[in-house]
Amino acid sequence: MLANSAELTAAELNLRDQVRTFLSTELPARTFEPGLGMSSQADPDFSALLAERGWVGMGVPARYGGRDATAVDRFVVVEELLRWGAPVGHHWVADRQIAPVLLRFGTEEQKRWLLPEICRGKLCFCIGMSEPDAGSDLASVRTKAVADDGGWRVSGTKVWTSNAMRADFMIALCRTGGGARHEGLSRLLIDMRSPGVKINPIPYLDGSTDHFAEVTLDDVFVPDDRVIGEIGQGWAQNTSELAFERGGPDRWISTFLLVQEFMRSEPDLAASPAGRRWIGELAAQYWVLRRLSLAVARAIDAGGTPSAEAALIKEMGTRFEQDVVIALRELLDRELLCDVEPERPPSLFDRLLRRAVLDSPSYTIRGGTTEVLRSVAAKGLT
């Protein structure tokens, strides 16, 4: 890590002030339903508004519609958006994962076609990784892509696919050849409106069906020019992508807004000895995780590939997010407010707490399980 890597420069602080002013003006608090980190709502209009400011696809070169910004600049913008609970769901995957993958592995034609649309906040992507009965073992992929005239025929099932219902495209990890488990894997860009694509929403615990889905691919044709990179390069691409998504503020800030609303909604409890002690411990942990996460962004800007460090931050950060929810429920020592009279709707704090209780079990799964991340960190840091 770099010296003074956790300190923001004057230019970075100015960027942070710009984002804060933008949010307070364009998305005032209490005028929208905030989300918990990257699990926030999808709002194409808001994504387009961010894009107009140059805050989507920030690291993309200007020739492809981006602004040649640093990883730290993106860190600053993302931290403020997630802290505010802004509805970033529409462009989130495209911005965080797809743009960097295309820049590294995509063809020139793919870059010129997709990157400008991503930078305008127009495209919504989903990721086709997980499959039934495979758990976190991505090398067990069984979705097959068979060569056909001018392209590939894809058949298989992807599960726990976020954003599938609204996505324009899926980047799917498919088996295109034989060999060892990590060989013969490729990534294909699938138009979600293609014949043979069937999306089956997976109900959440609260009955909602707008997040996860099972996607069935039945002999879906994918043209050759929509293969990302080279055939057989899928595992290397997948590993690279996971490194992009593991070290950012989205891995430790999901419950920040919940804690903030707790202090507003329960001032007496927050000011009690137990409350003050807990909030003090939280502040220390937030600060440590933030400094580590920012240092990873600095290392990326210096040309490094801190995959192990990013895995460690993700492991620490997502466990911390879960611990916040558990400790808060213990501190409150009451049941969640679910069924209330219409004249007494639940407060924002109660709504966020209910959402956090439902979402938090997934924190240590999405982006790699705790066991996988510890293995990556142990191998990379020894």
C-alpha positions, 0 to 999 in steps of 0.5 A: 500500500502507498504512504498516506494512501488513506488521505484524500487530496484537495481535488478529491475532497472537492469532488466529494463536496460536489457529490454531496451538493448534487445529492442534497439538491437532486435527491433530497433526504426524505423525498425518496425511499433509500436503499441499503448500499448497492441493494438500492432501487433501480432508477434509469432517470437517476442513472442518466442524471449521474452520467450527465455529471460524468459519474458513471463509467468514470474510469473509462477513457474519454475516447469511449465516453468516460472521463479517465478518472482514477479508481480513487475518484470513483471510490469518492463518488460511490461512497457518497452515493451509497451512504445516501442510499441513492438508487444506483441499481440500474447502472451498478453492475455495468459501472463496477464490473462490465466496463473494466472487463470490456476495457481489459478483454473486449474487442475494439468493436465491443468497446466502441459499441458498449462503453459509451452506452454504459457511460451514459447510464443507459445499459443495465447488465446482469451476471450469469455465474451461479448455477443450481447445485454448484454453490460457490464452485464456479468451475462446476459450470454446466451451461454449455455453448456449442459452436454454430454457424457464425456463433454459439448455441447456449443452453443451461440455467443461471440462478440467483441472478440479480437484475435479470428482470430489467437487464439489457444484457447478461455476461454469462460464464459458459463451458465451450470446451473440454479439459480441466475444470478451469479450462474450456470456459468462456464468457458470452454477451447474451441479449436478454430479449433473445429467443430462448431466454426465460426469466423466472423471478425467485421470491424473497422472504418478504414475498417480493420478486424484483431482485433475484431470478433464475434464468433459463437459456434454451438454445440461445444463439449468440453471434461470434462478435459477442464473445468477450475476449478469447474462447477459453479465457473465461476463468481468467476474466471471471477472476479479474472481475471479482477482484474489481468488485470486492474491495470497494465501499459497497462491501462495508457501507450497506448498513451505514444508513441504518445506523444513522437512522437508529441514532435519529429514531432512538436518540435516548437509546443511542445516548445510553452507555450501551449505545455510546459504546456500540456506536464508538466501536462501529465508528472505529471499525468503519474507519479501519475498513474505509482506510483499507478500502481506499488504500486498495483504490490507491494501489490500483491507480499505482498499477497494482493488482491487489486481489488478495487485499480486496478479498480480505476487505470483502471478508472483513467488511461483509461480516461487519455488515452482518454484525451491525444488524445482529448487534442492533437487534440485541440493543433494541431488544424488541420485535420488528414492527411488521403489521401496523395500523395504516395511520401509524406506518413504520418509520424509515428506521424500521423499514431499513431494519426489516430490509437489513434483516432480510438482506444481511444473510446474503452479504457474505455470499455475494461476491464470494463466500467467506471461506473462498475469500479467506483462501484467496487472501491466505494464498495472496498474502503469504 
